[in-house]
Amino acid sequence: MELKRILALAAVVLLVLMYLSSFILALMNHPDSGKLLMASIVCTVFVPVLIHLFLMMRNVRKGKGLYDETYSYKEDGSEKKH
Protein backbone atom coordinates (compact mmCIF):
# COMPACT_ATOMS: atom_id res chain seq x y z
CA MET A 1 0.00 0.00 0.00
CA GLU A 2 1.46 3.35 -0.94
CA LEU A 3 2.02 6.28 1.42
CA LYS A 4 -0.96 8.33 0.25
CA ARG A 5 -3.41 5.52 0.94
CA ILE A 6 -1.90 4.82 4.33
CA LEU A 7 -2.17 8.51 5.31
CA ALA A 8 -5.75 8.70 4.05
CA LEU A 9 -6.74 5.57 5.94
CA ALA A 10 -5.04 6.81 9.11
CA ALA A 11 -6.90 10.13 8.83
CA VAL A 12 -10.25 8.40 8.40
CA VAL A 13 -9.61 6.11 11.37
CA LEU A 14 -8.51 9.05 13.53
CA LEU A 15 -11.59 11.11 12.69
CA VAL A 16 -13.99 8.19 13.20
CA LEU A 17 -12.44 7.41 16.59
CA MET A 18 -12.63 11.05 17.63
CA TYR A 19 -16.34 11.29 16.76
CA LEU A 20 -17.07 7.91 18.32
CA SER A 21 -15.38 8.90 21.57
CA SER A 22 -17.26 12.22 21.55
CA PHE A 23 -20.54 10.36 21.11
CA ILE A 24 -19.80 7.82 23.87
CA LEU A 25 -18.75 10.51 26.33
CA ALA A 26 -21.89 12.50 25.52
CA LEU A 27 -24.03 9.44 26.24
CA MET A 28 -22.23 8.99 29.57
CA ASN A 29 -22.89 12.67 30.37
CA HIS A 30 -19.17 13.34 30.85
CA PRO A 31 -18.34 17.00 31.60
CA ASP A 32 -15.61 17.12 28.93
CA SER A 33 -17.75 15.74 26.10
CA GLY A 34 -18.32 19.23 24.66
CA LYS A 35 -14.59 19.91 24.52
CA LEU A 36 -13.95 16.59 22.81
CA LEU A 37 -16.66 17.32 20.25
CA MET A 38 -15.05 20.68 19.53
CA ALA A 39 -11.67 18.95 19.14
CA SER A 40 -13.29 16.49 16.71
CA ILE A 41 -14.73 19.30 14.62
CA VAL A 42 -11.37 21.10 14.52
CA CYS A 43 -9.61 17.87 13.51
CA THR A 44 -12.13 17.33 10.72
CA VAL A 45 -10.63 20.39 9.03
CA PHE A 46 -7.06 20.22 10.34
CA VAL A 47 -6.19 16.58 9.55
CA PRO A 48 -6.98 16.69 5.79
CA VAL A 49 -5.20 20.04 5.43
CA LEU A 50 -2.15 18.64 7.22
CA ILE A 51 -2.10 15.57 4.96
CA HIS A 52 -2.37 17.79 1.88
CA LEU A 53 0.59 19.86 3.12
CA PHE A 54 2.61 16.67 3.61
CA LEU A 55 1.82 15.65 0.03
CA MET A 56 2.88 19.07 -1.25
CA MET A 57 6.18 18.79 0.63
CA ARG A 58 6.64 15.31 -0.82
CA ASN A 59 6.38 16.84 -4.31
CA VAL A 60 9.05 19.39 -3.41
CA ARG A 61 11.37 16.66 -2.15
CA LYS A 62 10.87 14.77 -5.43
CA GLY A 63 11.91 17.86 -7.40
CA LYS A 64 8.45 18.87 -8.56
CA GLY A 65 6.95 22.28 -8.00
CA LEU A 66 5.17 23.14 -4.78
CA TYR A 67 1.80 23.48 -6.51
CA ASP A 68 2.08 20.50 -8.87
CA GLU A 69 -0.66 17.90 -8.65
CA THR A 70 -0.41 15.79 -5.50
CA TYR A 71 -3.07 13.20 -6.27
CA SER A 72 -2.22 9.86 -7.87
CA TYR A 73 -5.23 9.72 -10.20
CA LYS A 74 -3.71 12.65 -12.09
CA GLU A 75 -0.12 11.36 -11.99
CA ASP A 76 -0.67 8.08 -13.83
CA GLY A 77 -0.45 9.73 -17.26
CA SER A 78 -3.94 8.69 -18.27
CA GLU A 79 -5.51 12.14 -18.09
CA LYS A 80 -6.83 13.60 -21.30
CA LYS A 81 -4.76 16.21 -23.07
CA HIS A 82 -6.64 19.01 -24.80
N, C-alpha and C positions, 0 to 999 in steps of 0.2 A: 504494500500500500504506500502510495507516495505521500510526501510531507503535507501537501495541501489537503488531502482527504483526512489525514490524521488530525490536523489542526481543526478542520471543520467538524469532525466527529467529536473531538474534545470540547469544542465550544458548545455544541448542542447538548452534550451530556452535562456540562457545567450549568448551563442555563436551565435545563430540566430539573436538575437537582436543587438549584436555588429556588425555583418556583414551587417544587414539591415540599421542600423544607418550610417555605413561607406558609404554604397551605396547611401543613401539619401543625405548625406552631399556632396558627390562627385558630384551628379547631380545638387546640388544647388551651386556648385563651392565655397564651404566654404574653407577658408584658412587652417583649421585644419583637413581637411578630410584625408590627408596623415598620420597624427599622429594617428588618430582614426583607420585607416586601419592597421597600424603597431601594435597598441594595440590589435586589433582583431586577428592578426596573432600570436602574443605572447600568447594571451589567449587560442588560439586553442591548443597549446601545454601545457600551464601551468594548465589549469582547469582540464583536465583528469588526469594529473600527481598528482595534489593536491587531487583529489577524490580517486585515488588509494592509496595515502599515508594515507588518513583518514581510508580507509578500512583495511589497514595493521595495523594501530593503534587499530582499533576495534578488530582485531584478538588478539592482545596482551592483551587488556583489558579483553577478554573472556578467557584468559589463554592458547591460542594457540601460536604457534611459530610466529615470525615476518614474516617469509617467507612462511607460510602455505597458501593454496589456499584461495583467497578472493572472489571468484566468486560463486554465488549460484548454478549454473548449475553443479558444481563439488562437492557441499556440500550435495546434496540430497541423496547420497548413491547409486545412480543408475549407477555410472560409472562402466565400465567393469574392472574386476581384471584379471591380466595375470598370 
